[in-house]
């Protein structure tokens, strides 16, 4: 192997050769990017179901893909397929239904939703009630099509059939760090020599009543419903929670050597990834930031990158009081006095929090920043939190020479995953 | 190539099931032909038999009631079994080791609030304004922390919180193959030198109506009393009998185990998997390919812990694979552990690996778990144990466990 195609530890370098994205801002990289750098918001009133009696009535839903009736399974699968197709097409890799590598996908919970439970219930014996009635109706066999909704492997299987990926697909969940975990697992598989290519996808489409209410009951959501576009305000003093959103992101990762050998256009490099679990609390990080800081340090070490080399941080930046405080605190521990001089922006100010898909969606946008030299802004940055002394790239996008970028993803359950991307081989 | 120091070894086991808890309880019960029989509750979820979890004092591993309260039962089962594995491996309470213990977990969703669901359903056919009424019921009736008991990765989170294991943390989903992926990923990371110490496991709570509903929607449950072993269900419509299981392993590099003076129970030779579309004979062919890659010498007697579930036609496909082994001059001594533990989905393969490891450590094997073919009375003192798991819907996998070198 060409020596320049391995990192300082002799591991294969990992290139990005394809990217695809769907969010509330639109379908595909072009549409998303135009709106993102223009500072537009995809957050709007929920029209999918009545919002009477809910504290939060807004979200970044994806409404125009013709998925009727809505279900999290159908919409998440459809978006994952669209994003993956864009990534695979751009990479020009493999043949039709013949992707020469692994599929690693992050998916939302696989569960029955209320309209489905109600349908099964209504088909059941009126003499029975509750789950006895549901089970008796299910025994009749007429609801077999719903099995896809409660099989955790179903979305992976659907993508595998469409793209012809090799081997056992991995379906993962590390909560809101999941998208980044797919990239991390893809990088590892390439480094270990198990595959030359990986299709890494994150998708989430859980804006349904119970999906919304369960975050609402955890006091995680913004209730600033009017106007919806102003609700997601990362790093602001008045931030009051995240805005649920839907989307999918996909990256084609390849060993740099394999990508070069086939003459692929290289969009960027994944220099390294790292993670560290937190043992403090189910929804909050340890106040000393040990796990976030640990994840950042491990990531920089894995990427063989000094903090001084980071030109831009694509923040997790959820707009919750807790996350933004702890994220800035942790970044301060890494950057020290340089912190106010590092551009740190949150895509979530515009697309909302795509949850399981966030790491994937934000990875695609980070690659676009590397390619175009444009940093998307943090919009709604009207009342900066004085405790968070960062350069949030306020409200308008900025041109900058971004060679190395850090993407952060932090999730419930103490999940902390970071990725370092670079424009070129360094 | 990995040298010997990077070999993935098993240095801790935490197993809890319908048969009891721990290595000794499972070995005593299952190595004796008189007691190698299942525990079955045929009444509680009739017409579905289940293997209920043996009584477990959760507080022994999860002392804080606030922690227990924020967990659903699958998380308690898993966190408990994880604690057993960490203690067995001599890691529990050792902050330095725990801080770099990685987690590789297999999980589905946690359970729903059955009582609440039934309340909502009771009103659903009367109310014309179901959707609007639903919002209010959800806002006032859902337990605020219920979602934390459901999220797939919150088993890993609870293990971090309760036991302090805070290295890397990955949760794999995908029914039976989740357990396979968890072991494969841990093994690959150890062999590559990226990890030294990984807590690998899964938990499954069979005693819940919502999981029975999920399985019944795909028609994968056995519901014909009386109870039959997995090999004897085909004539009765086939199907799985779910079993509550928590199965955890501490997997460690050979060099790391040696450096801290631990004698591994066994080592992981290899884990391989495939994902066919399940056209007839595809799963059998996939298993044959997987087995061939293990390069087991012909004319050898091979202990096999089969993960067969009783679900058809995949159980018949596995039977055909075993028949092929016989014709290739391997003498398989087959035991389907699903007949005694039940089918444990995400935790199933892990339970098989745990039982294989116990057998290797004890220098013996298990008596038949079924009176039916392909099980017979042959005995073997296993050098290797093959553990198979074919997913009820997707995935074909096997692992080979070997005496630690």
Interface residues (C-beta under 8 A of the other chain):
Chain A: X49 X50 X51 X52 X53 X54 X55 X107 X109 X110 X111 X112 X114 X117 X118 X120 X121 X122 X129 X130 X131 X133 X134 X135 X138 X139 X141 X143 X144 X146 X147 X150 X151 X152 X153 X156 X157 X160 X161 X167 X168 X169 X170 X171 X172 X173 X174 X175 X181 X185 X188 X191 X192 X194 X209 X210 X213 X214 X215 X216 X217 X218 X275 X276 X277 X278 X279 X280 X281 X282 X283 X291 X411 X412 X413 X414 X415
Chain B: X48 X70 X103 X107 X108 X109 X112 X114 X117 X118 X120 X121 X122 X124 X125 X130 X131 X132 X134 X135 X136 X138 X139 X142 X143 X144 X145 X146 X147 X148 X150 X151 X152 X153 X154 X156 X157 X158 X160 X161 X164 X165 X166 X167 X168 X169 X170 X171 X172 X173 X174 X175 X177 X178 X180 X181 X184 X185 X188 X189 X191 X192 X194 X209 X210 X212 X213 X214 X216 X217 X218 X219 X223 X273 X274 X275 X277 X391 X393 X394 X395 X397
